Amino acid sequence: MQSENPLVADLVKLANAAAGTFAGMTREARDGARERMREAFGGLDFVSREEFDAVRDMAARAREDSEQLAARLDALEAKLAREG
């Protein structure tokens, strides 16, 4: 049974309008936050996972080569010390 009371009808209209306004404010706040995040992160340079993995592998190989060269240098220096 629907109420014919104009005060109740006005309160229902007011509640519906407030809910719609709140939903709109929520959307605007969310969209604004997204835009601020895009602006904040827009200037940063990000790399893909594949690029990161490739550089990490290159660094690991360079580290291994460096260790091998250091061992060879130590061996040559020890040989020179024995001969000299």
Biopython code that builds the backbone (N, CA, C, O; Angstrom):
import numpy as np
from Bio.PDB.StructureBuilder import StructureBuilder

atoms = [
    (1, "MET", "N", (0.842, -1.175, 0.000)),
    (1, "MET", "CA", (0.000, 0.000, 0.000)),
    (1, "MET", "C", (0.884, 1.235, 0.000)),
    (1, "MET", "O", (1.765, 1.371, 0.850)),
    (2, "GLN", "N", (0.660, 2.121, -0.934)),
    (2, "GLN", "CA", (1.477, 3.301, -1.077)),
    (2, "GLN", "C", (0.884, 4.441, -0.260)),
    (2, "GLN", "O", (-0.331, 4.619, -0.175)),
    (3, "SER", "N", (1.803, 5.213, 0.340)),
    (3, "SER", "CA", (1.354, 6.331, 1.158)),
    (3, "SER", "C", (1.001, 7.506, 0.256)),
    (3, "SER", "O", (1.676, 7.756, -0.742)),
    (4, "GLU", "N", (-0.039, 8.209, 0.605)),
    (4, "GLU", "CA", (-0.449, 9.401, -0.134)),
    (4, "GLU", "C", (0.034, 10.656, 0.572)),
    (4, "GLU", "O", (-0.297, 11.769, 0.165)),
    (5, "ASN", "N", (0.816, 10.478, 1.630)),
    (5, "ASN", "CA", (1.303, 11.619, 2.395)),
    (5, "ASN", "C", (2.367, 12.351, 1.583)),
    (5, "ASN", "O", (3.387, 11.754, 1.236)),
    (6, "PRO", "N", (2.153, 13.637, 1.270)),
    (6, "PRO", "CA", (3.125, 14.382, 0.464)),
    (6, "PRO", "C", (4.468, 14.549, 1.179)),
    (6, "PRO", "O", (5.502, 14.635, 0.517)),
    (7, "LEU", "N", (4.474, 14.594, 2.485)),
    (7, "LEU", "CA", (5.724, 14.725, 3.236)),
    (7, "LEU", "C", (6.586, 13.484, 3.048)),
    (7, "LEU", "O", (7.793, 13.593, 2.832)),
    (8, "VAL", "N", (5.976, 12.305, 3.128)),
    (8, "VAL", "CA", (6.718, 11.055, 2.924)),
    (8, "VAL", "C", (7.220, 10.981, 1.485)),
    (8, "VAL", "O", (8.355, 10.566, 1.248)),
    (9, "ALA", "N", (6.392, 11.377, 0.529)),
    (9, "ALA", "CA", (6.803, 11.354, -0.873)),
    (9, "ALA", "C", (7.975, 12.304, -1.095)),
    (9, "ALA", "O", (8.914, 11.968, -1.817)),
    (10, "ASP", "N", (7.933, 13.473, -0.490)),
    (10, "ASP", "CA", (9.039, 14.425, -0.614)),
    (10, "ASP", "C", (10.315, 13.881, 0.030)),
    (10, "ASP", "O", (11.405, 14.064, -0.511)),
    (11, "LEU", "N", (10.190, 13.220, 1.168)),
    (11, "LEU", "CA", (11.357, 12.635, 1.830)),
    (11, "LEU", "C", (11.970, 11.526, 0.981)),
    (11, "LEU", "O", (13.193, 11.402, 0.917)),
    (12, "VAL", "N", (11.145, 10.730, 0.336)),
    (12, "VAL", "CA", (11.639, 9.674, -0.543)),
    (12, "VAL", "C", (12.357, 10.283, -1.732)),
    (12, "VAL", "O", (13.425, 9.811, -2.121)),
    (13, "LYS", "N", (11.772, 11.341, -2.324)),
    (13, "LYS", "CA", (12.425, 12.015, -3.439)),
    (13, "LYS", "C", (13.769, 12.605, -3.002)),
    (13, "LYS", "O", (14.759, 12.517, -3.728)),
    (14, "LEU", "N", (13.792, 13.203, -1.814)),
    (14, "LEU", "CA", (15.026, 13.795, -1.289)),
    (14, "LEU", "C", (16.082, 12.719, -1.065)),
    (14, "LEU", "O", (17.251, 12.928, -1.393)),
    (15, "ALA", "N", (15.692, 11.573, -0.511)),
    (15, "ALA", "CA", (16.637, 10.467, -0.273)),
    (15, "ALA", "C", (17.177, 9.938, -1.598)),
    (15, "ALA", "O", (18.372, 9.667, -1.712)),
    (16, "ASN", "N", (16.310, 9.787, -2.600)),
    (16, "ASN", "CA", (16.753, 9.324, -3.913)),
    (16, "ASN", "C", (17.720, 10.319, -4.558)),
    (16, "ASN", "O", (18.725, 9.927, -5.152)),
    (17, "ALA", "N", (17.408, 11.594, -4.435)),
    (17, "ALA", "CA", (18.284, 12.619, -5.002)),
    (17, "ALA", "C", (19.635, 12.615, -4.288)),
    (17, "ALA", "O", (20.681, 12.731, -4.927)),
    (18, "ALA", "N", (19.607, 12.482, -2.963)),
    (18, "ALA", "CA", (20.857, 12.447, -2.200)),
    (18, "ALA", "C", (21.689, 11.230, -2.585)),
    (18, "ALA", "O", (22.911, 11.329, -2.704)),
    (19, "ALA", "N", (21.045, 10.088, -2.780)),
    (19, "ALA", "CA", (21.778, 8.878, -3.173)),
    (19, "ALA", "C", (22.404, 9.060, -4.548)),
    (19, "ALA", "O", (23.547, 8.660, -4.770)),
    (20, "GLY", "N", (21.664, 9.659, -5.468)),
    (20, "GLY", "CA", (22.201, 9.912, -6.804)),
    (20, "GLY", "C", (23.361, 10.896, -6.759)),
    (20, "GLY", "O", (24.370, 10.712, -7.440)),
    (21, "THR", "N", (23.212, 11.938, -5.954)),
    (21, "THR", "CA", (24.291, 12.920, -5.811)),
    (21, "THR", "C", (25.524, 12.272, -5.202)),
    (21, "THR", "O", (26.641, 12.521, -5.655)),
    (22, "PHE", "N", (25.338, 11.450, -4.189)),
    (22, "PHE", "CA", (26.469, 10.772, -3.550)),
    (22, "PHE", "C", (27.167, 9.836, -4.535)),
    (22, "PHE", "O", (28.395, 9.763, -4.559)),
    (23, "ALA", "N", (26.387, 9.118, -5.347)),
    (23, "ALA", "CA", (26.982, 8.226, -6.347)),
    (23, "ALA", "C", (27.787, 9.031, -7.361)),
    (23, "ALA", "O", (28.876, 8.618, -7.760)),
    (24, "GLY", "N", (27.257, 10.177, -7.777)),
    (24, "GLY", "CA", (27.984, 11.027, -8.716)),
    (24, "GLY", "C", (29.260, 11.568, -8.109)),
    (24, "GLY", "O", (30.291, 11.617, -8.779)),
    (25, "MET", "N", (29.207, 11.976, -6.849)),
    (25, "MET", "CA", (30.407, 12.474, -6.169)),
    (25, "MET", "C", (31.456, 11.371, -6.056)),
    (25, "MET", "O", (32.651, 11.620, -6.212)),
    (26, "THR", "N", (31.001, 10.169, -5.786)),
    (26, "THR", "CA", (31.926, 9.037, -5.675)),
    (26, "THR", "C", (32.619, 8.792, -7.011)),
    (26, "THR", "O", (33.833, 8.589, -7.054)),
    (27, "ARG", "N", (31.854, 8.811, -8.099)),
    (27, "ARG", "CA", (32.440, 8.631, -9.440)),
    (27, "ARG", "C", (33.449, 9.725, -9.753)),
    (27, "ARG", "O", (34.537, 9.451, -10.260)),
    (28, "GLU", "N", (33.082, 10.963, -9.449)),
    (28, "GLU", "CA", (33.982, 12.080, -9.727)),
    (28, "GLU", "C", (35.259, 11.977, -8.903)),
    (28, "GLU", "O", (36.346, 12.246, -9.414)),
    (29, "ALA", "N", (35.141, 11.593, -7.643)),
    (29, "ALA", "CA", (36.323, 11.444, -6.793)),
    (29, "ALA", "C", (37.220, 10.328, -7.326)),
    (29, "ALA", "O", (38.441, 10.482, -7.374)),
    (30, "ARG", "N", (36.622, 9.211, -7.725)),
    (30, "ARG", "CA", (37.398, 8.096, -8.258)),
    (30, "ARG", "C", (38.114, 8.496, -9.552)),
    (30, "ARG", "O", (39.299, 8.216, -9.730)),
    (31, "ASP", "N", (37.379, 9.151, -10.445)),
    (31, "ASP", "CA", (37.979, 9.587, -11.712)),
    (31, "ASP", "C", (39.082, 10.617, -11.473)),
    (31, "ASP", "O", (40.119, 10.587, -12.136)),
    (32, "GLY", "N", (38.856, 11.514, -10.537)),
    (32, "GLY", "CA", (39.887, 12.505, -10.207)),
    (32, "GLY", "C", (41.137, 11.852, -9.639)),
    (32, "GLY", "O", (42.254, 12.235, -9.986)),
    (33, "ALA", "N", (40.950, 10.870, -8.771)),
    (33, "ALA", "CA", (42.100, 10.163, -8.201)),
    (33, "ALA", "C", (42.861, 9.410, -9.289)),
    (33, "ALA", "O", (44.092, 9.398, -9.290)),
    (34, "ARG", "N", (42.146, 8.793, -10.201)),
    (34, "ARG", "CA", (42.813, 8.090, -11.309)),
    (34, "ARG", "C", (43.634, 9.056, -12.162)),
    (34, "ARG", "O", (44.756, 8.752, -12.567)),
    (35, "GLU", "N", (43.051, 10.222, -12.426)),
    (35, "GLU", "CA", (43.754, 11.207, -13.244)),
    (35, "GLU", "C", (45.010, 11.713, -12.527)),
    (35, "GLU", "O", (46.056, 11.886, -13.153)),
    (36, "ARG", "N", (44.906, 11.943, -11.237)),
    (36, "ARG", "CA", (46.090, 12.377, -10.472)),
    (36, "ARG", "C", (47.169, 11.302, -10.466)),
    (36, "ARG", "O", (48.356, 11.618, -10.533)),
    (37, "MET", "N", (46.774, 10.052, -10.386)),
    (37, "MET", "CA", (47.749, 8.954, -10.425)),
    (37, "MET", "C", (48.418, 8.888, -11.796)),
    (37, "MET", "O", (49.628, 8.681, -11.889)),
    (38, "ARG", "N", (47.642, 9.061, -12.848)),
    (38, "ARG", "CA", (48.226, 9.065, -14.203)),
    (38, "ARG", "C", (49.239, 10.195, -14.345)),
    (38, "ARG", "O", (50.312, 10.006, -14.918)),
    (39, "GLU", "N", (48.897, 11.361, -13.825)),
    (39, "GLU", "CA", (49.809, 12.498, -13.901)),
    (39, "GLU", "C", (51.067, 12.228, -13.084)),
    (39, "GLU", "O", (52.173, 12.545, -13.523)),
    (40, "ALA", "N", (50.905, 11.647, -11.900)),
    (40, "ALA", "CA", (52.051, 11.395, -11.029)),
    (40, "ALA", "C", (52.982, 10.349, -11.627)),
    (40, "ALA", "O", (54.203, 10.502, -11.575)),
    (41, "PHE", "N", (52.421, 9.300, -12.187)),
    (41, "PHE", "CA", (53.238, 8.216, -12.730)),
    (41, "PHE", "C", (53.580, 8.413, -14.198)),
    (41, "PHE", "O", (54.385, 7.662, -14.748)),
    (42, "GLY", "N", (52.983, 9.411, -14.843)),
    (42, "GLY", "CA", (53.213, 9.631, -16.261)),
    (42, "GLY", "C", (54.656, 9.956, -16.593)),
    (42, "GLY", "O", (55.134, 9.595, -17.668)),
    (43, "GLY", "N", (55.363, 10.632, -15.691)),
    (43, "GLY", "CA", (56.741, 11.008, -15.961)),
    (43, "GLY", "C", (57.748, 9.928, -15.641)),
    (43, "GLY", "O", (58.930, 10.072, -15.951)),
    (44, "LEU", "N", (57.304, 8.854, -15.030)),
    (44, "LEU", "CA", (58.225, 7.777, -14.663)),
    (44, "LEU", "C", (58.421, 6.831, -15.832)),
    (44, "LEU", "O", (57.497, 6.563, -16.599)),
    (45, "ASP", "N", (59.627, 6.339, -15.952)),
    (45, "ASP", "CA", (59.925, 5.371, -17.000)),
    (45, "ASP", "C", (59.846, 3.964, -16.410)),
    (45, "ASP", "O", (60.612, 3.614, -15.512)),
    (46, "PHE", "N", (58.941, 3.184, -16.910)),
    (46, "PHE", "CA", (58.801, 1.808, -16.477)),
    (46, "PHE", "C", (59.326, 0.890, -17.572)),
    (46, "PHE", "O", (59.256, 1.216, -18.757)),
    (47, "VAL", "N", (59.848, -0.249, -17.168)),
    (47, "VAL", "CA", (60.322, -1.229, -18.140)),
    (47, "VAL", "C", (59.448, -2.463, -18.040)),
    (47, "VAL", "O", (58.824, -2.725, -17.011)),
    (48, "SER", "N", (59.414, -3.214, -19.125)),
    (48, "SER", "CA", (58.634, -4.443, -19.105)),
    (48, "SER", "C", (59.399, -5.512, -18.325)),
    (48, "SER", "O", (60.598, -5.386, -18.077)),
    (49, "ARG", "N", (58.693, -6.539, -17.956)),
    (49, "ARG", "CA", (59.317, -7.646, -17.222)),
    (49, "ARG", "C", (60.404, -8.301, -18.068)),
    (49, "ARG", "O", (61.451, -8.690, -17.551)),
    (50, "GLU", "N", (60.152, -8.420, -19.364)),
    (50, "GLU", "CA", (61.130, -9.048, -20.253)),
    (50, "GLU", "C", (62.420, -8.231, -20.306)),
    (50, "GLU", "O", (63.515, -8.792, -20.270)),
    (51, "GLU", "N", (62.289, -6.899, -20.391)),
    (51, "GLU", "CA", (63.474, -6.042, -20.413)),
    (51, "GLU", "C", (64.247, -6.153, -19.099)),
    (51, "GLU", "O", (65.476, -6.226, -19.094)),
    (52, "PHE", "N", (63.515, -6.164, -17.996)),
    (52, "PHE", "CA", (64.157, -6.287, -16.688)),
    (52, "PHE", "C", (64.921, -7.603, -16.588)),
    (52, "PHE", "O", (66.070, -7.623, -16.149)),
    (53, "ASP", "N", (64.286, -8.703, -16.995)),
    (53, "ASP", "CA", (64.940, -10.007, -16.932)),
    (53, "ASP", "C", (66.177, -10.060, -17.820)),
    (53, "ASP", "O", (67.188, -10.647, -17.434)),
    (54, "ALA", "N", (66.109, -9.451, -19.009)),
    (54, "ALA", "CA", (67.256, -9.442, -19.922)),
    (54, "ALA", "C", (68.435, -8.695, -19.309)),
    (54, "ALA", "O", (69.571, -9.166, -19.378)),
    (55, "VAL", "N", (68.177, -7.545, -18.717)),
    (55, "VAL", "CA", (69.260, -6.769, -18.096)),
    (55, "VAL", "C", (69.806, -7.497, -16.875)),
    (55, "VAL", "O", (71.013, -7.480, -16.632)),
    (56, "ARG", "N", (68.928, -8.136, -16.106)),
    (56, "ARG", "CA", (69.391, -8.893, -14.937)),
    (56, "ARG", "C", (70.309, -10.031, -15.373)),
    (56, "ARG", "O", (71.335, -10.269, -14.736)),
    (57, "ASP", "N", (69.955, -10.742, -16.455)),
    (57, "ASP", "CA", (70.795, -11.826, -16.966)),
    (57, "ASP", "C", (72.135, -11.299, -17.474)),
    (57, "ASP", "O", (73.174, -11.925, -17.265)),
    (58, "MET", "N", (72.105, -10.137, -18.147)),
    (58, "MET", "CA", (73.361, -9.542, -18.622)),
    (58, "MET", "C", (74.263, -9.181, -17.437)),
    (58, "MET", "O", (75.474, -9.392, -17.495)),
    (59, "ALA", "N", (73.687, -8.647, -16.378)),
    (59, "ALA", "CA", (74.471, -8.274, -15.202)),
    (59, "ALA", "C", (75.064, -9.513, -14.536)),
    (59, "ALA", "O", (76.201, -9.477, -14.065)),
    (60, "ALA", "N", (74.311, -10.600, -14.491)),
    (60, "ALA", "CA", (74.819, -11.833, -13.893)),
    (60, "ALA", "C", (75.993, -12.377, -14.707)),
    (60, "ALA", "O", (76.994, -12.817, -14.141)),
    (61, "ARG", "N", (75.868, -12.347, -16.039)),
    (61, "ARG", "CA", (76.976, -12.803, -16.894)),
    (61, "ARG", "C", (78.198, -11.909, -16.737)),
    (61, "ARG", "O", (79.327, -12.400, -16.702)),
    (62, "ALA", "N", (77.981, -10.606, -16.644)),
    (62, "ALA", "CA", (79.096, -9.673, -16.460)),
    (62, "ALA", "C", (79.787, -9.925, -15.122)),
    (62, "ALA", "O", (81.013, -9.846, -15.039)),
    (63, "ARG", "N", (79.034, -10.222, -14.093)),
    (63, "ARG", "CA", (79.603, -10.518, -12.775)),
    (63, "ARG", "C", (80.440, -11.791, -12.833)),
    (63, "ARG", "O", (81.531, -11.846, -12.264)),
    (64, "GLU", "N", (79.932, -12.816, -13.520)),
    (64, "GLU", "CA", (80.682, -14.069, -13.665)),
    (64, "GLU", "C", (81.983, -13.832, -14.440)),
    (64, "GLU", "O", (83.038, -14.336, -14.056)),
    (65, "ASP", "N", (81.901, -13.062, -15.534)),
    (65, "ASP", "CA", (83.100, -12.753, -16.312)),
    (65, "ASP", "C", (84.112, -11.993, -15.472)),
    (65, "ASP", "O", (85.312, -12.255, -15.553)),
    (66, "SER", "N", (83.641, -11.068, -14.678)),
    (66, "SER", "CA", (84.527, -10.284, -13.822)),
    (66, "SER", "C", (85.231, -11.178, -12.804)),
    (66, "SER", "O", (86.426, -11.021, -12.551)),
    (67, "GLU", "N", (84.488, -12.110, -12.226)),
    (67, "GLU", "CA", (85.090, -13.025, -11.258)),
    (67, "GLU", "C", (86.140, -13.917, -11.930)),
    (67, "GLU", "O", (87.199, -14.179, -11.359)),
    (68, "GLN", "N", (85.837, -14.378, -13.144)),
    (68, "GLN", "CA", (86.799, -15.208, -13.869)),
    (68, "GLN", "C", (88.058, -14.414, -14.214)),
    (68, "GLN", "O", (89.170, -14.924, -14.078)),
    (69, "LEU", "N", (87.890, -13.185, -14.652)),
    (69, "LEU", "CA", (89.047, -12.350, -14.987)),
    (69, "LEU", "C", (89.872, -12.032, -13.744)),
    (69, "LEU", "O", (91.101, -11.994, -13.808)),
    (70, "ALA", "N", (89.214, -11.807, -12.631)),
    (70, "ALA", "CA", (89.940, -11.548, -11.384)),
    (70, "ALA", "C", (90.751, -12.779, -10.984)),
    (70, "ALA", "O", (91.882, -12.641, -10.520)),
    (71, "ALA", "N", (90.199, -13.965, -11.152)),
    (71, "ALA", "CA", (90.928, -15.195, -10.826)),
    (71, "ALA", "C", (92.128, -15.363, -11.754)),
    (71, "ALA", "O", (93.209, -15.742, -11.302)),
    (72, "ARG", "N", (91.950, -15.085, -13.048)),
    (72, "ARG", "CA", (93.080, -15.177, -13.996)),
    (72, "ARG", "C", (94.170, -14.171, -13.640)),
    (72, "ARG", "O", (95.357, -14.494, -13.693)),
    (73, "LEU", "N", (93.773, -12.962, -13.280)),
    (73, "LEU", "CA", (94.743, -11.938, -12.907)),
    (73, "LEU", "C", (95.515, -12.356, -11.663)),
    (73, "LEU", "O", (96.731, -12.181, -11.589)),
    (74, "ASP", "N", (94.803, -12.908, -10.690)),
    (74, "ASP", "CA", (95.484, -13.389, -9.477)),
    (74, "ASP", "C", (96.492, -14.474, -9.820)),
    (74, "ASP", "O", (97.596, -14.489, -9.277)),
    (75, "ALA", "N", (96.121, -15.386, -10.719)),
    (75, "ALA", "CA", (97.026, -16.467, -11.114)),
    (75, "ALA", "C", (98.251, -15.903, -11.831)),
    (75, "ALA", "O", (99.372, -16.339, -11.570)),
    (76, "LEU", "N", (98.049, -14.940, -12.731)),
    (76, "LEU", "CA", (99.184, -14.332, -13.446)),
    (76, "LEU", "C", (100.096, -13.572, -12.490)),
    (76, "LEU", "O", (101.318, -13.644, -12.612)),
    (77, "GLU", "N", (99.522, -12.859, -11.558)),
    (77, "GLU", "CA", (100.348, -12.135, -10.593)),
    (77, "GLU", "C", (101.148, -13.090, -9.719)),
    (77, "GLU", "O", (102.308, -12.827, -9.404)),
    (78, "ALA", "N", (100.529, -14.197, -9.328)),
    (78, "ALA", "CA", (101.248, -15.196, -8.529)),
    (78, "ALA", "C", (102.375, -15.818, -9.338)),
    (78, "ALA", "O", (103.456, -16.062, -8.803)),
    (79, "LYS", "N", (102.141, -16.076, -10.613)),
    (79, "LYS", "CA", (103.171, -16.640, -11.482)),
    (79, "LYS", "C", (104.324, -15.654, -11.636)),
    (79, "LYS", "O", (105.486, -16.053, -11.562)),
    (80, "LEU", "N", (104.026, -14.392, -11.846)),
    (80, "LEU", "CA", (105.066, -13.379, -11.966)),
    (80, "LEU", "C", (105.873, -13.249, -10.679)),
    (80, "LEU", "O", (107.089, -13.065, -10.720)),
    (81, "ALA", "N", (105.206, -13.343, -9.554)),
    (81, "ALA", "CA", (105.894, -13.237, -8.262)),
    (81, "ALA", "C", (106.862, -14.407, -8.076)),
    (81, "ALA", "O", (107.951, -14.221, -7.535)),
    (82, "ARG", "N", (106.482, -15.603, -8.515)),
    (82, "ARG", "CA", (107.365, -16.774, -8.391)),
    (82, "ARG", "C", (108.561, -16.667, -9.335)),
    (82, "ARG", "O", (109.672, -17.059, -8.979)),
    (83, "GLU", "N", (108.335, -16.139, -10.528)),
    (83, "GLU", "CA", (109.407, -16.045, -11.521)),
    (83, "GLU", "C", (110.319, -14.855, -11.227)),
    (83, "GLU", "O", (111.500, -14.886, -11.571)),
    (84, "GLY", "N", (109.800, -13.834, -10.609)),
    (84, "GLY", "CA", (110.575, -12.606, -10.444)),
    (84, "GLY", "C", (111.443, -12.621, -9.254)),
    (84, "GLY", "O", (112.152, -11.649, -8.994)),
]
sb = StructureBuilder()
sb.init_structure("model")
sb.init_model(0)
sb.init_chain("A")
sb.init_seg("    ")
for serial, (resi, resn, name, xyz) in enumerate(atoms, 1):
    if name == "N":
        sb.init_residue(resn, " ", resi, " ")
    sb.init_atom(name, np.array(xyz, "f"), 0.0, 1.0, " ", f" {name:<3s}", serial, name[0])
structure = sb.get_structure()
